[in-house]
Amino acid sequence: MKRTLLTVASAAILGLSSSVMAAGDAAAGKAKAASCMGCHGAQGISAVPTYPNLAGQKAAYTAKQLHAFKNKTRNDPTMNAMSGPLSNADIDNLAAYYASLK
């Protein structure tokens, strides 16, 4: 019984982790990033000091921030609006793309 509960709990934790850290498709993320480039730069390096650089950020971090903006647990009017229409796959793909830039 104890082992079964541990297995179920482990599976639940792993399932949550994999959805947050799912690998995205960097090529698809690059195609989706056109609307991000105006503020975050063509290569993920912003020319404006108040906009963060995204190039080289860990994918899990970028995905977490985009989900927070999408769910409005992190508030920024522009980012809330930009992330609202993104699917989970879009977020994973964007995160993979920006992580691939060095």
N, C-alpha and C positions, 0 to 999 in steps of 0.2 A: 504494500500500500504506500509506504513512504517513498519507495523508488518511483512509483507511478506518478505521485504528486510532484516529485522533483523533475521527472521527465516532462510533465505537462508544463510546469513553471519554466523550465529551461527552453522549451519550444516556444512559449509565449514571449519570453525575453528575446530569443533569437529572431523571432518573427518581427518584433518591433524594431530591433536593431537593423535587420536587413532592409526594412522599408525606409528607415531614415538614411541608411548608408548605401542604398542601392546604387550600383554602378550605372551611370548614364552613358549615352552615346555622344561623345565630344563633337563629332561631325554634325549631328542633328542640333546640338547646342549652339554651334557656330552659326548655323542657319537661322536659329531662333534669336540670336543675340543682336540682331540689327537694331532693335528698339532700345537696347541697353547702351549701345555705343555712343549715343549723343551725350550721355553724362559720364559713362565709365571708360570712354575711349575705345578706339578701334581694336586695340590689342589688350584691353583690360586695364590700361594705365590712364587714369583721369588727368586732364589738364587743369581741372578745378580742384583746389585744395579741400573743399568741403565735400566732395564726392569721393568715396573710397576706391582704391585700386582693387580690382577683382582678380587680376592675373596672379596665378600661383597660390591663391587661397585654397585651402583644403576643401575638397568637394563636400564633405559632410557639414562643414561650417557654412558654406554658401547655401546649401540646400536648407539647412536649419533656419538661416536668416530669411530666405525667400518664403518658406512655409510660415514663419512668424509674421511677415508682412502680409501674406495672403490671408491668414487667419485673424489679422489685426490684433495679435498679441504684442506686436512691435508696431509702433505707429510712426508713419511718415506719409503724408498725403500722396506724394508722387509714387513712392514705392508700393503703398497699399493699392493704388490704382493700377500700376504696372503689373504687379504680381497677381492681382485678382483673377484674370482670365487664364493663368498658367495651370496646366494639368500637372499632376505629380511627375509624369514622364518628362514634361517640359522642364520642370525644376531640376530633376536629376540630370538631364542633358545639359542644361546651362551650367550646372555645378561642375560637371565633368569637363566641359569646354574651358571654363575659366581656370580649373585646376591644371589643365594641360598646358596653359600658357606660363612661361617662365621668364 
